[in-house]
């Protein structure tokens, strides 16, 4: 994943902290080396191995087998840089070659260290300052294996400085950086998770916000202070949406109330006219308009949850709806039948709301059934009411969308798109469901299911 595109706050913090830690360690190393170099300590610091290295290269034997030194460039430079140069060379046979004035402390110490490969000889803290130090090293030369005891001499080479700094980085700084990185990953994950725990609660609360659950707000007291302005802005936006919804709802309710009176007057005047096909169609249109006004009022009542739940009988409701809508269905060219599998199917619910739901299903069948065939209302023993027609049916991809508010199958549909949405709302508040499926012989069948109270008793079939 490209670092610049990382969206996780945790990983942004981790990588930035790791880079900061690495930069700080590198800066400390550079500052330390730079300070030592600027003060001249590294430039003037003698190399404790410089004498042994130069002698190792220059040492050889003469024709008689005695130890001798060749005049090499390194040895010449070493003699120039170190006026107090001294060293003692001793081979396995005890032959000794020396140069300079060796400190008395180290003049005869070689015999005792004959079996030591290398050593550093010095003093501890608290001893007299300025005491000499020595380096003991056994090396292989052109003259054979020898022991070299020497003092410090020569300047510290840059390559040795770089090598030492690299070893320091790999052995000390890099492991610490790895440990700090692991600690940063673990600690940052825990800190971010705890710090953003309130966001999870706010997100869960936001998921519960729905059009039917207005007035909900995101908790602002559990989120980090830096996120509080965003949460408050969201809550303010939710408040404005609630206010707008209430104004819209009040307008629809007021409009529905105002429409009821002129619709009733118009219907009365149309009923007084002689019977003609135009009168029939006008009465259907007036019925749809009156139904729309009632649906708007029903939505208002459902939103307020004012329905009174009591034991009611689905058979009675189905028979009443069939009786009330039979003239409208017959006038539109349908046969309307009512079937029941039991004498009574008791459920717990709001009788007026369930009657409205079943009325909407039957009116939907009258409007979209093609003005042919039969419309059947059937009450089943399991607490369901089915309304079936013999029209063209409903496309499969519209089976869910038709229950959305103001959704119509065709733009020229004269309905408002609220009837089926109201049916689903009523089913939801009763703990039931509404669905649609295609009939084997063609047409649509809507099934409204409500939890029932008791087992049905054997019944009969009636036709209206």
Secondary structure, DSSP 8 states (H G I E B T S, - for coil): --GGG---HHHHHHHHHHHHHHHHHHHHHHHHHHHHHHTTHHHH-EETTHHHHHHHHHEEE-TTS-EEE---HHHHHHHHH-TT--EEEEETT--EEEES---HHHHT-TGGGTT-SEEEE---TTS-TT---EEEEEEEETTEEEEEEE--EEE--HHHHHHHHHHHIIIIIHHHHHHHHHHHHHHHHHHHHHHTHHHHHHHHHHHT--TTSTT----SSSS-HHHHHHHHHHHHHHHHHHHHHHHHHHHHHHHHHHHHHHHHHHHHHHHTS---HHHHHHHHHHHHHHHHHHHHHHHHHHHTT----EEEEHHHHHHHHHHHHHHHHHHTT-EEEEEESBS--EEEE-HHHHHHHHHHHHHHHHHHSTT-SEEEEEE-TTSEEEEE--SS---GGGTTGGGSTT--SSTT--S-S-HHHHHHHHHHHTT-EEEEEE-TTSSEEEEEE--BSS---B---B--
